[in-house]
């Protein structure tokens, strides 16, 4: 539980500060797979989530998945299909 709390704390403080320092100066150079829930906040708040990630990375792939917050647990077959396609 302590580690989970520390991860959330870091995301709101240190991680955010480091992301802002990198914005416009550095990009992720390895391929990125971004999967999000069709029913979750990402789908509700953003028309094109991949466009946001393309600001941060050169090669971004992904799509929404018919699952809730815990995509690998709720859609294991789709997650496996996406990962195998991405890694091949």
N, CA, C and O atoms as a MOPAC input file, in Angstrom:
PM7 MOZYME 1SCF
protein

 N      0.82600 1    -1.18200 1     0.00000 1
 C      0.00000 1     0.00000 1     0.00000 1
 C      0.87600 1     1.25500 1     0.00000 1
 O      0.58300 1     2.23500 1    -0.68500 1
 N      1.95000 1     1.20400 1     0.77800 1
 C      2.84700 1     2.36100 1     0.84100 1
 C      3.40600 1     2.69800 1    -0.54000 1
 O      3.44300 1     3.86700 1    -0.92500 1
 N      3.83900 1     1.68600 1    -1.28400 1
 C      4.41400 1     1.92000 1    -2.61000 1
 C      3.38900 1     2.51600 1    -3.57500 1
 O      3.71600 1     3.38900 1    -4.37800 1
 N      2.15400 1     2.03900 1    -3.48900 1
 C      1.10200 1     2.58300 1    -4.35200 1
 C      0.87300 1     4.05900 1    -4.03600 1
 O      0.73900 1     4.87200 1    -4.95000 1
 N      0.82800 1     4.40800 1    -2.76800 1
 C      0.65600 1     5.81100 1    -2.37700 1
 C      1.82200 1     6.66600 1    -2.85500 1
 O      1.62500 1     7.79400 1    -3.30800 1
 N      3.02500 1     6.13600 1    -2.75600 1
 C      4.21000 1     6.87300 1    -3.21900 1
 C      4.16300 1     7.09500 1    -4.73100 1
 O      4.58000 1     8.14700 1    -5.21400 1
 N      3.66400 1     6.12400 1    -5.47200 1
 C      3.54000 1     6.27000 1    -6.92600 1
 C      2.56600 1     7.39300 1    -7.26900 1
 O      2.85300 1     8.21500 1    -8.13900 1
 N      1.42500 1     7.43600 1    -6.59900 1
 C      0.46400 1     8.51200 1    -6.84300 1
 C      1.04500 1     9.86200 1    -6.43900 1
 O      0.83300 1    10.85800 1    -7.13100 1
 N      1.77000 1     9.90700 1    -5.33500 1
 C      2.39200 1    11.16200 1    -4.90500 1
 C      3.39200 1    11.64700 1    -5.94100 1
 O      3.41300 1    12.82700 1    -6.29100 1
 N      4.21600 1    10.73500 1    -6.42900 1
 C      5.23000 1    11.10300 1    -7.41800 1
 C      4.58300 1    11.61000 1    -8.70700 1
 O      5.07000 1    12.56400 1    -9.31300 1
 N      3.48900 1    10.97500 1    -9.12600 1
 C      2.82100 1    11.39100 1   -10.36200 1
 C      2.33000 1    12.83300 1   -10.27500 1
 O      2.34300 1    13.55500 1   -11.27200 1
 N      1.90600 1    13.24700 1    -9.10500 1
 C      1.37200 1    14.59900 1    -8.93100 1
 C      2.44800 1    15.63600 1    -8.64300 1
 O      2.17300 1    16.83500 1    -8.68900 1
 N      3.65500 1    15.20200 1    -8.35000 1
 C      4.71500 1    16.15300 1    -7.98500 1
 C      5.93600 1    15.95500 1    -8.86700 1
 O      6.05800 1    16.60800 1    -9.90400 1
 N      6.82100 1    15.08700 1    -8.48300 1
 C      8.10000 1    14.90500 1    -9.17100 1
 C      7.92600 1    14.51100 1   -10.63200 1
 O      8.56500 1    15.09800 1   -11.50600 1
 N      7.07900 1    13.53600 1   -10.91300 1
 C      6.87100 1    13.11000 1   -12.30000 1
 C      6.35600 1    14.26600 1   -13.15400 1
 O      6.82500 1    14.47600 1   -14.27200 1
 N      5.40400 1    15.00300 1   -12.62700 1
 C      4.83900 1    16.14000 1   -13.35800 1
 C      5.91200 1    17.19000 1   -13.64700 1
 O      5.98600 1    17.71300 1   -14.75900 1
 N      6.73000 1    17.49300 1   -12.66700 1
 C      7.79200 1    18.48500 1   -12.85000 1
 C      8.78800 1    18.03200 1   -13.91700 1
 O      9.22200 1    18.83400 1   -14.74400 1
 N      9.14500 1    16.76500 1   -13.89800 1
 C     10.08600 1    16.25000 1   -14.89500 1
 C      9.46000 1    16.23200 1   -16.29000 1
 O     10.13300 1    16.53200 1   -17.27600 1
 N      8.18500 1    15.88500 1   -16.37300 1
 C      7.49800 1    15.92600 1   -17.66700 1
 C      7.48900 1    17.33900 1   -18.23600 1
 O      7.75200 1    17.53700 1   -19.42200 1
 N      7.19000 1    18.30700 1   -17.40500 1
 C      7.15400 1    19.69200 1   -17.86100 1
 C      8.53600 1    20.17000 1   -18.32000 1
 O      8.63600 1    20.93400 1   -19.28000 1
 N      9.59200 1    19.73100 1   -17.64600 1
 C     10.94800 1    20.10000 1   -18.04900 1
 C     11.29200 1    19.49400 1   -19.40700 1
 O     12.03800 1    20.09200 1   -20.18300 1
 N     10.74900 1    18.30400 1   -19.69600 1
 C     11.01500 1    17.63200 1   -20.97300 1
 C     10.14300 1    18.14100 1   -22.11500 1
 O     10.51100 1    17.99600 1   -23.28100 1
 N      8.99400 1    18.73500 1   -21.80000 1
 C      8.03000 1    19.14400 1   -22.83200 1
 C      8.71200 1    20.02800 1   -23.88300 1
 O      9.24800 1    21.09200 1   -23.57000 1
 N      8.67800 1    19.56500 1   -25.12300 1
 C      9.26500 1    20.31700 1   -26.22000 1
 C     10.77600 1    20.16600 1   -26.35500 1
 O     11.35900 1    20.64400 1   -27.32800 1
 N     11.41000 1    19.51200 1   -25.40000 1
 C     12.86100 1    19.36500 1   -25.43200 1
 C     13.31300 1    17.93700 1   -25.71000 1
 O     14.35700 1    17.72200 1   -26.32600 1
 N     12.53600 1    16.97000 1   -25.26100 1
 C     12.90700 1    15.56300 1   -25.44300 1
 C     11.66500 1    14.76300 1   -25.81300 1
 O     10.55400 1    15.07800 1   -25.38900 1
 N     11.87900 1    13.71700 1   -26.61600 1
 C     10.78700 1    12.82600 1   -26.98900 1
 C     11.17900 1    11.39000 1   -26.69300 1
 O     12.36100 1    11.04500 1   -26.67300 1
 N     10.18400 1    10.56700 1   -26.46700 1
 C     10.39500 1     9.13100 1   -26.31800 1
 C     10.73600 1     8.59600 1   -27.70300 1
 O      9.98800 1     8.81500 1   -28.65600 1
 N     11.85400 1     7.90200 1   -27.81900 1
 C     12.30000 1     7.45600 1   -29.13900 1
 C     11.92800 1     6.01400 1   -29.45600 1
 O     11.97400 1     5.62000 1   -30.62200 1
 N     11.56800 1     5.22900 1   -28.47400 1
 C     11.15800 1     3.84300 1   -28.73900 1
 C      9.65500 1     3.81800 1   -29.04200 1
 O      8.92900 1     4.73000 1   -28.64800 1
 N      9.19200 1     2.78200 1   -29.73700 1
 C      7.75300 1     2.67600 1   -30.00900 1
 C      6.94600 1     2.61600 1   -28.71300 1
 O      7.38300 1     2.04300 1   -27.71500 1
 N      5.75800 1     3.22300 1   -28.75400 1
 C      4.86900 1     3.28800 1   -27.59600 1
 C      3.52500 1     2.67100 1   -27.97000 1
 O      2.94800 1     3.00200 1   -29.00600 1
 N      3.03300 1     1.77500 1   -27.12100 1
 C      1.68600 1     1.22800 1   -27.27000 1
 C      0.82000 1     1.85100 1   -26.19000 1
 O      1.10600 1     1.72000 1   -25.00000 1
 N     -0.23600 1     2.52700 1   -26.60800 1
 C     -1.14500 1     3.17100 1   -25.66100 1
 C     -2.54900 1     2.61000 1   -25.86700 1
 O     -3.16400 1     2.82100 1   -26.91300 1
 N     -3.04300 1     1.90400 1   -24.87400 1
 C     -4.39800 1     1.36500 1   -24.88500 1
 C     -5.20200 1     2.08200 1   -23.81700 1
 O     -4.68900 1     2.36400 1   -22.73400 1
 N     -6.45800 1     2.37900 1   -24.11500 1
 C     -7.29600 1     3.04300 1   -23.14200 1
 C     -8.70600 1     2.45300 1   -23.19000 1
 O     -9.10600 1     1.84100 1   -24.18100 1
 N     -9.43300 1     2.64700 1   -22.11900 1
 C    -10.78500 1     2.11500 1   -22.00100 1
 C    -11.76100 1     2.90500 1   -22.85700 1
 O    -11.74500 1     4.13600 1   -22.84800 1
 N    -12.60300 1     2.20800 1   -23.58900 1
 C    -13.65900 1     2.87700 1   -24.36700 1
 C    -14.63700 1     3.60600 1   -23.45100 1
 O    -15.28500 1     4.56700 1   -23.86600 1
 N    -14.74100 1     3.14900 1   -22.21100 1
 C    -15.71700 1     3.70700 1   -21.27600 1
 C    -15.09600 1     4.61000 1   -20.22300 1
 O    -15.81300 1     5.15000 1   -19.38100 1
 N    -13.80400 1     4.78200 1   -20.25000 1
 C    -13.11500 1     5.51200 1   -19.19800 1
 C    -12.95800 1     6.99600 1   -19.46100 1
 O    -13.47400 1     7.53800 1   -20.43900 1
 N    -12.23500 1     7.63300 1   -18.56400 1
 C    -12.04200 1     9.08600 1   -18.62000 1
 C    -11.28800 1     9.53900 1   -19.86400 1
 O    -11.59700 1    10.59400 1   -20.41700 1
 N    -10.31700 1     8.77100 1   -20.30800 1
 C     -9.56200 1     9.16700 1   -21.50500 1
 C    -10.51700 1     9.29100 1   -22.68600 1
 O    -10.48600 1    10.29300 1   -23.40000 1
 N    -11.36400 1     8.28600 1   -22.90000 1
 C    -12.32300 1     8.32200 1   -24.00400 1
 C    -13.33000 1     9.46400 1   -23.85000 1
 O    -13.76300 1    10.05100 1   -24.84200 1
 N    -13.69400 1     9.77300 1   -22.62600 1
 C    -14.67000 1    10.83900 1   -22.38100 1
 C    -14.06500 1    12.22900 1   -22.56600 1
 O    -14.74200 1    13.15000 1   -23.02200 1
 N    -12.80500 1    12.37500 1   -22.21500 1
 C    -12.19500 1    13.70900 1   -22.20300 1
 C    -11.43500 1    14.08200 1   -23.47900 1
 O    -11.23800 1    15.26500 1   -23.75500 1
 N    -11.00900 1    13.08600 1   -24.25700 1
 C    -10.14400 1    13.38200 1   -25.40500 1
 C    -10.68200 1    12.76300 1   -26.68900 1
 O    -11.02800 1    11.58300 1   -26.72000 1
 N    -10.74900 1    13.56500 1   -27.74500 1
 C    -11.19800 1    13.06500 1   -29.04400 1
 C    -10.14500 1    12.16000 1   -29.68700 1
 O    -10.48200 1    11.16600 1   -30.33000 1
 N     -8.86800 1    12.51000 1   -29.51100 1
 C     -7.79100 1    11.75500 1   -30.15200 1
 C     -6.62100 1    11.58600 1   -29.17400 1
 O     -5.64900 1    12.33800 1   -29.24200 1
 N     -6.70900 1    10.60700 1   -28.26800 1
 C     -5.64400 1    10.42100 1   -27.27500 1
 C     -4.28000 1    10.15000 1   -27.89400 1
 O     -3.25500 1    10.52200 1   -27.32300 1
 N     -4.25800 1     9.50400 1   -29.05700 1
 C     -2.95800 1     9.22500 1   -29.68500 1
 C     -2.25700 1    10.51700 1   -30.11700 1
 O     -1.02800 1    10.58500 1   -30.10900 1
 N     -3.01500 1    11.52100 1   -30.48700 1
 C     -2.41100 1    12.80500 1   -30.87500 1
 C     -1.64900 1    13.41600 1   -29.70400 1
 O     -0.58800 1    14.01200 1   -29.89000 1
 N     -2.19100 1    13.26700 1   -28.50000 1
 C     -1.49800 1    13.79000 1   -27.32000 1
 C     -0.17700 1    13.06800 1   -27.12900 1
 O      0.84800 1    13.70300 1   -26.88400 1
 N     -0.19100 1    11.72600 1   -27.24000 1
 C      1.04000 1    10.95400 1   -27.06600 1
 C      2.03800 1    11.23200 1   -28.18000 1
 O      3.24500 1    11.11800 1   -27.96200 1
 N      1.56600 1    11.59200 1   -29.36900 1
 C      2.49300 1    11.89100 1   -30.47600 1
 C      3.28900 1    13.16700 1   -30.20400 1
 O      4.34100 1    13.38000 1   -30.80800 1
 N      2.80500 1    14.00100 1   -29.31700 1
 C      3.59400 1    15.16500 1   -28.90100 1
 C      4.78800 1    14.72900 1   -28.04800 1
 O      5.77700 1    15.45300 1   -27.93900 1
 N      4.68600 1    13.54000 1   -27.44700 1
 C      5.70800 1    13.04300 1   -26.53100 1
 C      6.57900 1    11.94400 1   -27.12400 1
 O      7.67500 1    11.68900 1   -26.62400 1
 N      6.10500 1    11.28300 1   -28.19200 1
 C      6.82700 1    10.12400 1   -28.72800 1
 C      6.75200 1    10.12900 1   -30.25100 1
 O      5.78100 1    10.60700 1   -30.83700 1
 N      7.78900 1     9.59100 1   -30.87700 1
 C      7.86500 1     9.56800 1   -32.33400 1
 C      6.97400 1     8.49700 1   -32.95800 1
 O      6.43700 1     8.70600 1   -34.04500 1
 N      6.81000 1     7.36300 1   -32.29500 1
 C      6.07900 1     6.23100 1   -32.85400 1
 C      5.06100 1     5.74900 1   -31.83200 1
 O      5.40000 1     5.01800 1   -30.90200 1
 N      3.80100 1     6.16500 1   -32.01100 1
 C      2.74900 1     5.82300 1   -31.07000 1
 C      1.66400 1     5.02900 1   -31.78800 1
 O      1.20000 1     5.41000 1   -32.86300 1
 N      1.27300 1     3.92200 1   -31.17500 1
 C      0.21400 1     3.07400 1   -31.71200 1
 C     -0.75200 1     2.74300 1   -30.59000 1
 O     -0.38800 1     2.79300 1   -29.41500 1
 N     -1.97400 1     2.40700 1   -30.94800 1
 C     -2.93100 1     1.98200 1   -29.94400 1
 C     -4.34800 1     2.26800 1   -30.35700 1
 O     -4.61300 1     2.81200 1   -31.42800 1
 N     -5.25700 1     1.88600 1   -29.47600 1
 C     -6.68200 1     2.08800 1   -29.72800 1
 C     -7.44900 1     1.84700 1   -28.44000 1
 O     -6.90600 1     1.30000 1   -27.48000 1
 N     -8.71000 1     2.25400 1   -28.42000 1
 C     -9.51800 1     1.98600 1   -27.23300 1
 C     -9.86400 1     0.50000 1   -27.13700 1
 O     -9.97100 1    -0.19900 1   -28.14500 1
 N    -10.03200 1     0.04400 1   -25.91000 1
 C    -10.35100 1    -1.34800 1   -25.63500 1
 C    -11.66900 1    -1.38800 1   -24.86000 1
 O    -11.91200 1    -0.55700 1   -23.98600 1
 N    -12.51300 1    -2.36300 1   -25.19200 1
 C    -13.79800 1    -2.51400 1   -24.50800 1
 C    -13.62700 1    -3.08600 1   -23.11900 1
 O    -13.91800 1    -4.25600 1   -22.87400 1
 N    -13.15600 1    -2.25800 1   -22.22200 1
 C    -12.90100 1    -2.67500 1   -20.83800 1
 C    -13.01500 1    -1.45100 1   -19.94500 1
 O    -13.20300 1    -0.32900 1   -20.41600 1
 N    -12.89800 1    -1.68900 1   -18.66700 1
 C    -12.88900 1    -0.59900 1   -17.70600 1
 C    -11.46300 1    -0.16700 1   -17.40700 1
 O    -10.60600 1    -0.17600 1   -18.29100 1
 N    -11.21300 1     0.20500 1   -16.17700 1
 C     -9.92100 1     0.75200 1   -15.76100 1
 C     -8.78700 1    -0.27700 1   -15.81700 1
 O     -7.65500 1     0.07900 1   -16.14800 1
 N     -9.06500 1    -1.52400 1   -15.50400 1
 C     -8.03500 1    -2.55800 1   -15.44800 1
 C     -8.04700 1    -3.38200 1   -16.72600 1
 O     -8.51600 1    -4.52000 1   -16.73600 1
 N     -7.53900 1    -2.81200 1   -17.78600 1
 C     -7.63300 1    -3.40200 1   -19.12400 1
 C     -7.07700 1    -4.82900 1   -19.18600 1
 O     -7.77700 1    -5.70200 1   -19.69800 1
 N     -5.87300 1    -5.12200 1   -18.70000 1
 C     -5.36500 1    -6.49500 1   -18.82300 1
 C     -6.22900 1    -7.53100 1   -18.10900 1
 O     -6.36000 1    -8.66200 1   -18.57600 1
 N     -6.81300 1    -7.14800 1   -16.98400 1
 C     -7.64700 1    -8.07800 1   -16.24700 1
 C     -9.03300 1    -8.23000 1   -16.86700 1
 O     -9.60800 1    -9.31800 1   -16.85200 1
 N     -9.56300 1    -7.14300 1   -17.41100 1
 C    -10.92200 1    -7.16200 1   -17.93800 1
 C    -10.99100 1    -7.59800 1   -19.40100 1
 O    -12.02200 1    -8.10400 1   -19.84500 1
 N     -9.91700 1    -7.41000 1   -20.14600 1
 C     -9.88100 1    -7.78500 1   -21.56600 1
 C     -8.54300 1    -8.46000 1   -21.88300 1
 O     -7.76800 1    -7.94700 1   -22.69000 1
 N     -8.26700 1    -9.60400 1   -21.25400 1
 C     -6.96100 1   -10.24200 1   -21.44700 1
 C     -6.68800 1   -10.67200 1   -22.88900 1
 O     -5.55400 1   -10.57000 1   -23.35700 1
 N     -7.70900 1   -11.14800 1   -23.59400 1
 C     -7.48200 1   -11.58000 1   -24.97600 1
 C     -7.12900 1   -10.39800 1   -25.87600 1
 O     -6.21000 1   -10.48500 1   -26.69000 1
 N     -7.85600 1    -9.30400 1   -25.72700 1
 C     -7.57400 1    -8.11000 1   -26.52300 1
 C     -6.21100 1    -7.52500 1   -26.16100 1
 O     -5.46500 1    -7.09700 1   -27.04200 1
 N     -5.88900 1    -7.50600 1   -24.88500 1
 C     -4.58500 1    -7.00900 1   -24.45000 1
 C     -3.47000 1    -7.85600 1   -25.04900 1
 O     -2.47600 1    -7.31900 1   -25.53800 1
 N     -3.62800 1    -9.16300 1   -25.01200 1
 C     -2.62100 1   -10.07000 1   -25.58200 1
 C     -2.48500 1    -9.84200 1   -27.08100 1
 O     -1.37000 1    -9.79100 1   -27.60200 1
 N     -3.60500 1    -9.70500 1   -27.77700 1
 C     -3.57200 1    -9.46800 1   -29.23000 1
 C     -2.81200 1    -8.17800 1   -29.54200 1
 O     -1.96900 1    -8.14400 1   -30.43800 1
 N     -3.11700 1    -7.13500 1   -28.80400 1
 C     -2.45500 1    -5.83800 1   -29.02200 1
 C     -0.94600 1    -5.93800 1   -28.74500 1
 O     -0.12800 1    -5.43700 1   -29.51700 1
 N     -0.60000 1    -6.58600 1   -27.64300 1
 C      0.82000 1    -6.71100 1   -27.29500 1
 C      1.59100 1    -7.53700 1   -28.32000 1
 O      2.69700 1    -7.16500 1   -28.71400 1
 N      1.01800 1    -8.64500 1   -28.74700 1
 C      1.70400 1    -9.48200 1   -29.73400 1
 C      1.89200 1    -8.74200 1   -31.05700 1
 O      2.95700 1    -8.82900 1   -31.66900 1
 N      0.87900 1    -8.02300 1   -31.49600 1
 C      0.99800 1    -7.23700 1   -32.72100 1
 C      2.05800 1    -6.15400 1   -32.56800 1
 O      2.85800 1    -5.92300 1   -33.47500 1
 N      2.05800 1    -5.50500 1   -31.43200 1
 C      3.00700 1    -4.41700 1   -31.18000 1
 C      4.44900 1    -4.93600 1   -31.11100 1
 O      5.36500 1    -4.30600 1   -31.63900 1
 N      4.63700 1    -6.06000 1   -30.47100 1
 C      5.99000 1    -6.59800 1   -30.25600 1
 C      6.53300 1    -7.38400 1   -31.44200 1
 O      7.71200 1    -7.73700 1   -31.45800 1
 N      5.69400 1    -7.66300 1   -32.43100 1
 C      6.19500 1    -8.45200 1   -33.57100 1
 C      6.73000 1    -7.58200 1   -34.68700 1
 O      7.18400 1    -8.09800 1   -35.70900 1

